Amino acid sequence: MDNLGEPAPTAHARAPRSANTLSIDELDRARVALAGARVIAVPTDTVYGLCVDPSVPGATRALFLVKQRPETVALPVMVADLAAALALADPTAHHALTQLGTRYWPGALTVVVPRASGFLADLGGSPATIGLRVSACAPLRALCRLVGPLAVSSANTHGSPPCTTVAELRSSFGEALVVVDGGRCAGSVSTVVDLTDGPPRLLRSGAIALEEIELALA
């Protein structure tokens, strides 16, 4: 696909069999691709994700094009840890984010909060908010530590089932896509909650029940 960019010399960054770690070379291949505003596929603790470095001009636009996703639907952001999440959130959200992050991260919970004024990346949707998550997938957290926050969305065209294997990724997006191979990824989708205004509001049901989240914030 043209909007994936030209194929890299090594387009398939293969992870170790354990899929728990990435070598320096594998991380560097992913880093170089991301720095070039390319969309790459990464394993997560749920399904495969398509990601870009949102600080690179044009990168999020490329991700919207690849997914055929409306730009009114904001991209969530994966970070390495709670501290990285707090850096992207407005201070008014720090207490609640710390409560939930301490209990559920790394894990399948995406929290939408008011965005820090200094984080100006175009994620689509409202520029005043940001959806944050720390994945339980160690390779993805390692990539976030190396590169910084990553805009990540499930590996599928908008409205289609997400990819859970490398074969499905190749079938959907072609050989030009840089893939970090984490084996089969078929976990439960993350719960998405909105904390931007009042009590938590469920945006998507997932691995963690809203009632649990409400208790954690009580």
C-alpha positions in Angstrom: 0.0 0.0 0.0 1.4 3.4 -1.0 0.6 5.1 2.3 2.7 2.5 4.2 5.8 3.9 2.5 8.5 2.1 0.5 9.4 -1.4 1.9 12.3 -1.2 4.3 15.4 -3.3 3.7 14.1 -5.6 6.4 10.3 -5.1 6.6 9.6 -7.9 9.1 11.2 -7.4 12.5 10.8 -10.9 13.9 10.5 -11.2 17.7 12.0 -14.0 19.7 9.9 -17.2 20.1 8.9 -16.1 23.6 7.6 -12.8 22.3 8.5 -11.4 25.7 11.5 -9.4 24.6 12.9 -7.6 21.5 16.6 -7.6 20.5 18.4 -4.3 20.1 18.3 -4.8 16.3 14.6 -5.4 16.3 13.9 -2.3 18.4 16.1 -0.3 16.2 14.3 -1.4 13.0 11.1 -0.4 14.5 12.5 2.9 15.7 13.9 3.8 12.3 10.5 3.0 10.6 8.6 5.1 13.2 11.0 8.0 12.7 10.3 7.9 9.0 6.5 8.4 9.7 5.8 4.8 8.7 3.0 2.7 10.1 4.2 -0.5 11.8 2.4 -3.4 13.3 3.1 -4.4 16.9 1.8 -7.1 19.2 -0.2 -6.0 22.2 -1.9 -7.9 25.1 -5.1 -7.8 23.2 -4.8 -8.0 19.4 -2.1 -6.7 16.9 -2.0 -2.9 16.7 -0.9 -0.5 14.0 1.2 2.3 15.5 3.0 5.5 14.6 5.1 8.0 16.5 2.7 10.9 16.9 5.5 13.4 17.3 6.6 12.8 13.6 4.8 15.1 11.1 2.4 13.2 8.9 2.6 10.0 10.9 -0.9 10.0 12.4 -2.4 11.0 9.1 -0.7 7.9 7.5 -2.3 5.8 10.2 -5.8 7.2 9.6 -5.3 6.5 5.9 -4.2 2.9 6.4 -7.0 2.1 8.7 -9.6 4.1 6.7 -10.5 5.5 10.1 -12.4 8.8 10.3 -10.2 11.5 11.8 -13.0 12.4 14.1 -12.3 9.2 16.0 -9.3 9.9 18.1 -6.3 7.5 18.3 -5.4 6.2 21.7 -1.8 6.5 23.0 0.3 3.7 24.5 3.0 4.7 27.0 5.7 2.8 28.8 4.4 3.3 32.4 2.2 5.4 34.7 4.8 8.2 34.9 4.7 8.6 31.1 0.9 8.7 31.2 0.9 11.4 33.8 3.2 13.5 31.7 0.6 13.6 28.9 -2.5 14.2 31.2 -3.7 17.5 32.6 -2.8 17.8 36.3 -6.6 17.7 37.1 -6.6 14.1 36.0 -3.5 12.9 37.9 -5.2 11.6 41.0 -7.8 9.5 39.2 -5.3 8.3 36.6 -2.9 7.3 39.4 -5.6 5.3 41.1 -6.5 3.4 38.0 -3.0 3.1 36.6 -1.7 1.7 39.9 -4.4 -1.0 40.0 -4.9 -1.9 36.3 -1.7 -1.1 34.4 0.0 -2.8 32.7 -3.3 -4.1 31.4 -6.4 -3.8 29.2 -7.7 -0.4 30.3 -7.7 2.8 28.3 -8.5 6.0 30.2 -9.6 9.1 28.4 -8.6 12.2 30.3 -8.0 16.0 29.7 -4.8 16.3 27.8 -1.7 18.1 29.0 -1.3 21.5 27.3 2.2 20.8 26.1 1.3 17.6 24.1 0.2 19.0 20.8 0.3 15.9 18.6 -2.7 15.5 16.2 -4.5 12.4 17.3 -7.8 13.2 15.6 -10.9 13.9 17.6 -10.7 16.5 20.3 -7.3 18.1 20.9 -8.4 18.7 24.5 -8.5 15.0 25.5 -6.3 11.9 25.2 -6.8 8.2 25.7 -3.9 6.5 27.6 -2.9 2.9 28.2 0.0 0.9 29.4 0.0 -2.4 27.7 0.8 -5.7 29.4 2.8 -6.6 26.3 6.5 -6.3 27.3 7.8 -5.7 23.7 5.4 -2.8 23.2 6.4 -1.2 26.5 10.1 -1.6 25.5 9.3 0.2 22.2 7.5 3.0 24.1 10.5 3.4 26.4 12.8 3.7 23.4 10.7 6.0 21.1 8.2 7.6 23.5 4.4 7.7 23.4 2.9 5.8 20.4 -0.4 6.3 18.8 -1.8 2.8 18.5 -5.0 1.4 17.0 -6.1 -2.2 16.4 -4.7 -3.7 13.2 -7.7 -3.6 10.9 -9.5 -1.3 8.6 -12.2 0.7 10.4 -15.1 -1.6 11.3 -13.5 -4.9 10.3 -12.2 -7.6 12.8 -8.7 -6.9 14.1 -5.7 -9.0 13.0 -4.5 -11.6 15.5 -1.6 -13.2 13.4 1.1 -12.0 11.1 -0.5 -13.9 8.2 -3.7 -11.9 8.7 -1.6 -8.7 8.8 0.1 -9.6 5.5 -3.3 -10.4 3.9 -4.8 -7.1 5.1 -2.0 -4.7 4.6 0.6 -6.3 2.3 4.3 -7.0 2.5 5.3 -3.4 2.8 4.1 -3.2 6.4 6.9 -3.4 9.0 5.8 -6.1 11.5 7.1 -6.9 14.9 6.1 -10.6 15.2 4.7 -11.4 18.6 3.1 -14.7 17.6 -0.7 -15.0 18.0 -2.4 -12.1 19.8 -6.0 -12.8 20.8 -6.7 -11.3 24.1 -9.8 -9.5 25.3 -10.2 -5.9 24.1 -9.4 -3.1 26.5 -12.1 -1.4 28.4 -12.3 2.3 27.5 -13.5 4.8 30.1 -13.9 8.6 29.9 -12.9 10.6 32.9 -13.1 14.0 31.3 -16.3 15.1 32.9 -17.8 13.7 36.1 -18.1 10.0 37.0 -16.4 7.4 34.7 -18.4 6.9 31.5 -18.0 3.6 29.7 -17.0 4.1 26.0 -16.3 0.5 25.2 -16.8 -2.7 27.2 -13.8 -4.9 27.6 -11.7 -6.9 30.0 -12.4 -4.8 33.1 -16.0 -4.1 34.2 -17.1 -0.5 34.8 -18.2 -1.5 38.3 -14.6 -2.5 39.2 -13.4 0.9 37.9 -16.0 2.8 39.9 -14.9 0.9 43.0 -11.2 1.7 42.3 -12.1 5.4 42.1 -14.3 5.4 45.2 
